[in-house]
Amino acid sequence: MPDEAPHVTFDYEQGQLFHLIPVDGAVGGPTPSGKMLVAFYTEYSSLPHATEHTIEDGQLRELHRHGANTFTRRMEVGIILDLRALQGLHNWLGSCRRELERRHGMDQTG
């Protein structure tokens, strides 16, 4: 019987600050120390500062919205990765993308 390759088991725990967030995109870039900053954001329409309404037959009808008609990208969390961690994340995300493409009938492998 050949010798078994060494192996290790990892147990996973969720810290007290762990939570799920929706992510619409990410921005970032290299840090001065040679690592990579990735900040994940949620994107949404900005809320008006105020709205004006009329009351007609007991019903409210919006007349005007006050405030900028803009979109907001709220930074939810940032991560800093060294090159090894960045490469691992890149490989894992690529694998996740291929799995989702396969599940949605978008497999590009032929």
N, C-alpha and C positions, 0 to 999 in steps of 0.2 A: 504494500500500500504506500503510495507516494506521500511525502510529508505535506501536511495541510499548510496553505499559505497563512501567514499571520493575519488576524482580523481584529477589529475593534467594534464595539457597540456604543452608539450614542443614545442617551435618553434625552428627550425634549421636554422642556418646561416653558410655560408662559409666565414672563415676569409680570409684576403688578401694573406696569405701564403699557403692556401689550394691548393693542386694539386694532381693529380692521378699519381701513379708510378707503374710500373710492379714489382712484387715481386716473386722471385724464391725460397726464403727460408728465414730462420731467425736463429739467434744465440743469446745467452744471458745467463743470470743466475742471481742468487740473488745478491743484492747490500749489502754493509755493514750496511745500515739502515733497512734491512729486507724487501725491496721491490724487484720487479723483473724487470730487464732490458731486453728488447727484441729489437734487432736491425734487421731490414729487409734489405735484399740485393737483388741486381740484378746481375745475373751471365752471363758472356759472354767471348768469346775468346779474348785474348789480341791482340791488333793491332800490326803489325810489325813496327819496327823502320824505315825500308826502304825496298824497293824491287828493284831488277834488272830486266831489260827487254831487249829483242832484238827487233829489228824492221825488220819484214820480209814481203815483199810485202805491205808495208804501214800499217801493223797491228802490234800491240804490243803483245809480248808473254813473260809471266813471266818466268824468269829463277830461281830466288832465292829470298827468304824472309830473311831479317836480323832481328834478335830479338828473344826473348824467345817465344817458343810455349807453352804458359801457359794459364790458365783460371783466370779470375779476378772475385772476388765477391766484388762489390762496395756497401758499406753500404749507403743506401738511407735515412733512418730515424730510430731513436731509440725512444722507448717509455718506461716509467717507471711506473709500476702499483703497487698499494698496493694489499693486498690479496683479498679484496672485488672486486676490479676492475678486477683482474686476473680471479677470479671465474666467474664473469659476462661475460668476454670475452670468456672464455672457453665454457660456456654454449651456448653463441650466435654462436660461430664458429661451435660447434657440431650440432646445429640446421641448420646452413647454409650447412654444409657437408651433412646432411641427406636429405635436400631439393635437392641439386645437384645430389646426388645418385638416388633419386626418379625420377628426370627429365631425367637422363641418363639410366634409367632401371636397376640401380644397388641397388635397395632397399633391404636391408639385413633383414628386419623385417618379411619376410615370405610371 
